[in-house]
Amino acid sequence: MKFSTLTLAAAVTLLLASCNQTPPATEQAGPEANTAPVATDITPDTTAAPADTTAATAAAPAAEPVASTTENLKISFSFKPGASSEERKTSAHLLLKGSKDQDIDLGQFSGKPDVVDKEEAKKAGFPSDMLMGFRSYDPGSGTSNDLAIMNVGGRTLRILQRKVEETADKIPEFQTSREIPLPTNAVVIVAPVKK
């Protein structure tokens, strides 16, 4: 009798346990059941991101040819007689010829300035890396006015000047008088010197 009672109790326990089982999470009804389709919808969005990156990468090479184009910028000096012929002054100009031409007034100088070549520039103490320069000498006062043009990092033309007195113990350093911004990707070409 004891055996049949224990068997019956075990059967009832198994029956009750099988009735109280909860269905798997995917079979449950309620708000969580709606999240499965949302997760499926997210997957296409993550695959769309690489497509956008590919489109942006494809567009990038198109911009490179524009950035790599260069502009030749030809520079030279121009000397014209000054307004007052009595003082024997000469008006000096820096000419830039490129996509946008410029005529930069460098000022009035005594006599006609002499454009210096590399050898003359070295003897006179001009900057060794200058593009071009000139010297104007006034015999009445014994004063020289020197001017040099430098290319700074391919982005700026720097105009340097100094005044040298014959009686001075030490030759002064060049000082920056003006800076002219260069167009992007400009290649500066010095025009042949006309003496």
Secondary structure, 3 states (H helix, E strand, C coil): CHHHHHHHHHHHHHHHHHHCCCCCHHHCCCHHHHHHHHHHHHHHHHHHHHHHHHHHHHHHHHHHHHHHCCEEEEEEEEEEECCCHHHCEEEEEEEEECCCCEEEEEEEEECCCEEECHHHHHHHCCCCCCCEEEEEEECCCCEEEEEEEEEECCCEEEEEEEEEECCCCCCCCCEEEEEEECCCCEEEEECCCCC
